[in-house]
């Protein structure tokens, strides 16, 4: 796996992990505001749209918790919290790949008001950012794991009575 020693060439990995957590948290706060704005419209139309809105709202709130966990995990050098968000970034990358595939295969220019090339470029940029975030978080995870003392298990023979 690719490892980096610094975030954006000049910052420590710890600061990079904090920045990644805060940027994702600000991004998800934007989505929360957006969902609350369109939520009233969706709830008043059909029950199916209200259910989709409720599910999206739960996903956004869960993602906010993961962002906060990353920020705390970087501060406390908790590799489990960092690993959890790293998996979330990987899942986001997979979703962006699926979105990019969908755009390339199905979106027609006349059916969608935004030109297809701008959708492709924005998804590629988002995917590249998520890949870099994953590399930074993976490097940070490895760095913190290397700093921890090795765990040794002492095995004692068990006594069984027959």
URFEN-V455723 format. One record per residue. N is the residue number from 1. RES is the residue in one small letter. NEAR is the number of other ideal C-beta (glycine too) atoms within 8 Angstrom. Layout:
((N | RES | NEAR) (N | RES | NEAR))
This chain:
((1 | x | 4) (2 | x | 4) (3 | x | 8) (4 | x | 9) (5 | x | 5) (6 | x | 10) (7 | x | 12) (8 | x | 6) (9 | x | 4) (10 | x | 5) (11 | x | 9) (12 | x | 7) (13 | x | 13) (14 | x | 8) (15 | x | 9) (16 | x | 14) (17 | x | 16) (18 | x | 11) (19 | x | 10) (20 | x | 12) (21 | x | 14) (22 | x | 10) (23 | x | 8) (24 | x | 12) (25 | x | 12) (26 | x | 8) (27 | x | 8) (28 | x | 12) (29 | x | 9) (30 | x | 8) (31 | x | 9) (32 | x | 12) (33 | x | 8) (34 | x | 8) (35 | x | 12) (36 | x | 7) (37 | x | 7) (38 | x | 9) (39 | x | 10) (40 | x | 7) (41 | x | 7) (42 | x | 11) (43 | x | 9) (44 | x | 5) (45 | x | 7) (46 | x | 5) (47 | x | 5) (48 | x | 6) (49 | x | 10) (50 | x | 11) (51 | x | 8) (52 | x | 9) (53 | x | 13) (54 | x | 8) (55 | x | 8) (56 | x | 9) (57 | x | 11) (58 | x | 8) (59 | x | 8) (60 | x | 12) (61 | x | 9) (62 | x | 8) (63 | x | 11) (64 | x | 12) (65 | x | 8) (66 | x | 11) (67 | x | 14) (68 | x | 10) (69 | x | 11) (70 | x | 17) (71 | x | 12) (72 | x | 10) (73 | x | 16) (74 | x | 13) (75 | x | 7) (76 | x | 7) (77 | x | 8) (78 | x | 8) (79 | x | 11) (80 | x | 7) (81 | x | 12) (82 | x | 16) (83 | x | 9) (84 | x | 12) (85 | x | 15) (86 | x | 12) (87 | x | 8) (88 | x | 10) (89 | x | 12) (90 | x | 9) (91 | x | 8) (92 | x | 9) (93 | x | 12) (94 | x | 8) (95 | x | 8) (96 | x | 12) (97 | x | 9) (98 | x | 8) (99 | x | 9) (100 | x | 12) (101 | x | 8) (102 | x | 9) (103 | x | 12) (104 | x | 8) (105 | x | 5) (106 | x | 6) (107 | x | 10) (108 | x | 7) (109 | x | 7) (110 | x | 4) (111 | x | 5) (112 | x | 9) (113 | x | 2) (114 | x | 6) (115 | x | 6) (116 | x | 11) (117 | x | 6) (118 | x | 8) (119 | x | 12) (120 | x | 11) (121 | x | 8) (122 | x | 8) (123 | x | 12) (124 | x | 9) (125 | x | 8) (126 | x | 9) (127 | x | 12) (128 | x | 8) (129 | x | 8) (130 | x | 12) (131 | x | 9) (132 | x | 8) (133 | x | 11) (134 | x | 12) (135 | x | 12) (136 | x | 14) (137 | x | 15) (138 | x | 11) (139 | x | 12) (140 | x | 14) (141 | x | 12) (142 | x | 9) (143 | x | 9) (144 | x | 11) (145 | x | 8) (146 | x | 6) (147 | x | 6) (148 | x | 8) (149 | x | 3) (150 | x | 4) (151 | x | 5) (152 | x | 4) (153 | x | 4) (154 | x | 4) (155 | x | 4) (156 | x | 4) (157 | x | 4) (158 | x | 4) (159 | x | 4) (160 | x | 4) (161 | x | 3) (162 | x | 2))
